[in-house]
C-alpha cells in the first residue's frame, strides 16, 4: 500500500524546511506529511491564515478548514515550536494552492540559492 511519503517523496536536492537538521527537521517533515494526508482527503479546502508582518513563528489559522489542517499538523508534533508551526502550515498551504511538483521545484531552487 502506498503511503503519503511514497506519494509525496522528499526529492534529492530539496532543502530542509527548518535548516536545523536532525530530529527538528524530521518533525517538520512529519508535520507536513500529516498536513498532506489531511489535504488529500479535502481537495479545495478553504485555507486562510494570518501572521504579523515581519514576525516569523506566529501564524494564526483564520478559516475553519485552516484550523482543522492545523489540528492535523499539530497532532504530528504537539510540542512543536512556533517556527515549526509557521513553516509547516505555510508549506501545506502553498502545496494546497500550487501542488507538490511546484513545492519540490521551489525547495530545490532554494537549495541552490535561487529562492523565489
Residue, then its C-alpha position, 0 to 999 in steps of 0.5 A: x500500500x502506498x503511503x503519503x511519503x511514497x506519494x509525496x517523496x522528499x526529492x534529492x536536492x530539496x532543502x530542509x524546511x527548518x535548516x536545523x537538521x536532525x530530529x527538528x527537521x524530521x518533525x517538520x517533515x512529519x508535520x507536513x506529511x500529516x498536513x498532506x494526508x489531511x489535504x488529500x482527503x479535502x481537495x479545495x479546502x478553504x485555507x486562510x491564515x494570518x501572521x504579523x508582518x515581519x514576525x516569523x513563528x506566529x501564524x494564526x489559522x483564520x478559516x475553519x478548514x485552516x484550523x482543522x489542517x492545523x489540528x492535523x499538523x499539530x497532532x504530528x508534533x504537539x510540542x512543536x515550536x512556533x517556527x515549526x508551526x509557521x513553516x509547516x502550515x505555510x508549506x501545506x498551504x502553498x502545496x494546497x494552492x500550487x501542488x507538490x511538483x511546484x513545492x519540490x521545484x521551489x525547495x530545490x531552487x532554494x537549495x541552490x540559492x535561487x529562492x523565489 
